[in-house]
Amino acid sequence: MEAEREQRFVHNEEVFRRANERLHDDWNRLGIEAASDALFLCECGDPGCKEAIRIPMAEYEALRGDPAIFILIPGHEDTNVETVEEGAGRDGRYLIVRKRDELS
């Protein structure tokens, strides 16, 4: 049962990531500059999460280069399925987490 819960959690993270990728594309079409903040969804595993993160477009793009990386609101991490990377995002407004290899 625990493995099933973890897979559901990972699936939820991926749903939020796909939504953020669509947001990223929209921000690009609107001409948001790389240094400008854009609004993205928390990519946690909670399907009911409604939190958003302001992050510079360039920083988001750099993080998205690694498919195991997710951005979360502090306190939304689950250390059963991910590890918090060293150094939170700008001003501690978000965490950078890495999904465990066996769940990728």
N, C-alpha and C positions, 0 to 999 in steps of 0.2 A: 504494500500500500504506500509506503514511503517513496518508493521509486516512481509510482504513478503521480504522487503529489509533486515531486520534483520535476517530472516531465511537463505537467500542467503549468507549473511556475515558469519554466523555460519557454514554453509556448507563449504564455502571456507576455513575457519580455520581448519575444520576437514580434508579436503583434504591435506593441508600442514602437519598436524599432522601425517597422515598415511604415507606420504612420509618420514617424519623424523623418524618414527618407522622403516621403511625399511632401511634408512641410518644407524640408530643405530645398526640394525642387521648386516649390512655389516661391520661397524667399528669393531664390536665384532669379526666377522669372520676373519678380518684382524689382530686381536690381539692388537687393540688400548687399552692401559691401562686406568684404571678408572680415574687416575689423569691427563691424557693427554687430551688436547683440541681436539675436533672433530668439524667438520663443519656441521651445521644444517640450515634448511631453516627458515626464519621468518614465524611464524604461524599466520600472520594477515589475515584479511578477504578480502584483495585485490587480486583478481585472477591473476593480472599482476605483483605482487611483485616478484622481483628477488634478494632480499637481503638475505644474509646469516649471521649466528651468529656462532662465535667460543665459545664453552662452554665445560668444562670438562665432560667427559662421566659420571662420578659419579653424578655430579650436574644435568645433563639432566635426568638421571635415577630417581633421587630423586623427581624432579619436575613432571615427568610423572606418579608418583604414585597417583596423584590427577587428575582425568579426566577433571575437570573444569579449569585446569591451562594450559596456553599457553605462549610461549616465543615469544616476538616481538622485532623488532628494535624500539628504542624510536621514537615517533612521528607516529607510525603506529596503535596506540591504538584507539578504538572508545568507548567512555564512554557511548554511548547509549546501548551497548550490553555487556560491560565488565567493571570491575573495576581493577585499577592498584593496585597490592599488595604492601605492605610496603617493601621498599628496592629493588632497581633495582638489576639486576644481576651484576656479577663481573665487576668492573670498569665502570659501567653505560653503558656497551656495549649492553645490552638488558633489556627489561622490563619483569616482570612476571605479567600476567593479569589473572583474574578469570572471566569466563563467568558467567553472571547472571543466577540465579537458574531457572527462567522461560524459559530460552533458552537452558538449558542443555538437 
